[in-house]
Amino acid sequence: METRKNREKEADLLSNVKKILDLFKIQGLLSYRRMHVMPIMRGGKFSANKDMAGIEDIQVYLYGGKTIYMELKTLKGKQSEAQLAREEEMLSMLHDYIVIRSVDDLIKCLNKRGLSIWAYQG
């Protein structure tokens, strides 16, 4: 049987993640940026921006100087080779990098870093 979580699209996940991050942002506990990779114009045609290959979906900046790099994926979604390389690069430099597949993943990630919400209704 297919559950709601299995049907959740990445765009829906992004929307829910942003709502939760905004709860903390308005309290001054974090800031974040959605890393939207736009194609670039070369020779009159749009092409992929190779300089941004593998860049994570969201960068979260916590109060006190800690950064979390977040890649959003559906339950069945897979990271590209460039995303896997980016994850390895960030982890090798002792940065936090997490693949978020559900709102629960985000809440656990934030709880681990001392941030919690008492209730969330998606």
C-alpha positions in Angstrom: 0.0 0.0 0.0 1.4 3.4 -1.0 1.6 5.9 1.9 1.4 9.7 1.8 5.1 9.9 2.4 5.8 7.7 -0.7 3.7 10.0 -2.9 5.4 13.2 -1.6 7.1 15.0 -4.3 10.4 16.8 -3.9 8.7 20.2 -4.4 6.3 19.4 -1.6 9.1 18.3 0.7 10.9 21.6 -0.1 7.8 23.6 0.7 7.5 21.8 4.1 11.2 22.1 4.9 11.1 25.8 4.2 8.0 26.3 6.5 9.9 24.6 9.4 13.1 26.5 8.8 11.1 29.7 8.7 9.9 29.0 12.2 13.4 29.1 13.5 14.5 32.0 11.2 11.9 34.4 12.6 13.3 33.6 16.1 16.9 34.5 14.9 18.1 30.9 15.5 19.1 30.2 11.9 19.2 31.6 8.4 19.1 29.6 5.2 19.4 29.9 1.5 17.7 27.8 -1.2 20.5 27.1 -3.7 18.6 27.3 -7.0 20.9 26.4 -9.9 19.9 28.4 -13.0 21.1 27.4 -16.5 23.5 29.9 -18.1 23.5 31.4 -21.6 26.3 30.3 -23.8 26.4 31.2 -27.5 22.8 32.1 -27.6 21.6 28.9 -25.9 20.9 27.9 -22.4 23.1 25.1 -20.9 23.7 23.6 -17.5 25.9 25.6 -15.1 28.7 23.1 -14.6 30.2 25.2 -11.9 27.2 24.5 -9.7 27.0 20.7 -10.4 26.1 18.8 -7.3 25.4 21.8 -5.2 23.0 21.0 -2.3 19.4 22.3 -2.3 19.6 24.2 1.0 22.4 25.7 3.1 21.4 26.3 6.7 23.4 28.7 8.8 22.9 28.1 12.6 23.5 30.7 15.2 27.0 30.3 16.5 28.7 29.7 13.1 27.7 26.1 12.2 26.5 25.3 8.6 24.4 22.4 7.5 24.3 21.4 3.8 21.0 19.7 2.9 20.1 17.7 -0.2 16.4 17.0 -0.5 15.3 13.7 -2.1 12.1 11.7 -2.2 12.1 8.4 -0.5 13.1 6.7 -3.7 15.3 9.5 -5.1 19.0 9.0 -5.7 21.8 11.4 -5.5 23.7 12.1 -8.7 27.4 11.4 -9.0 28.1 15.2 -8.6 25.9 15.3 -5.4 27.7 12.3 -4.0 31.1 13.9 -4.7 29.8 17.2 -3.0 28.7 15.2 0.0 32.1 13.5 0.3 33.9 16.8 -0.1 31.8 18.5 2.6 32.1 15.6 5.1 35.9 15.4 4.5 36.1 19.0 5.6 34.1 18.2 8.7 31.0 20.1 7.6 27.5 18.7 8.2 25.8 17.3 5.1 22.5 15.5 5.3 20.1 14.0 2.8 16.6 15.0 3.9 13.9 12.6 2.7 11.0 13.6 5.0 10.0 16.3 7.5 10.9 13.8 10.2 14.5 13.8 8.9 14.6 17.5 9.1 13.2 17.6 12.6 15.7 14.9 13.8 18.6 16.9 12.2 17.5 20.1 14.0 16.9 18.3 17.3 20.4 16.9 17.2 21.7 20.5 17.0 19.6 21.7 19.9 16.6 23.1 18.0 13.2 21.6 18.5 9.6 22.4 17.7 6.9 21.2 20.0 4.4 20.6 17.2 4.3 20.5 13.4 1.2 19.9 11.3 2.0 19.6 7.6 
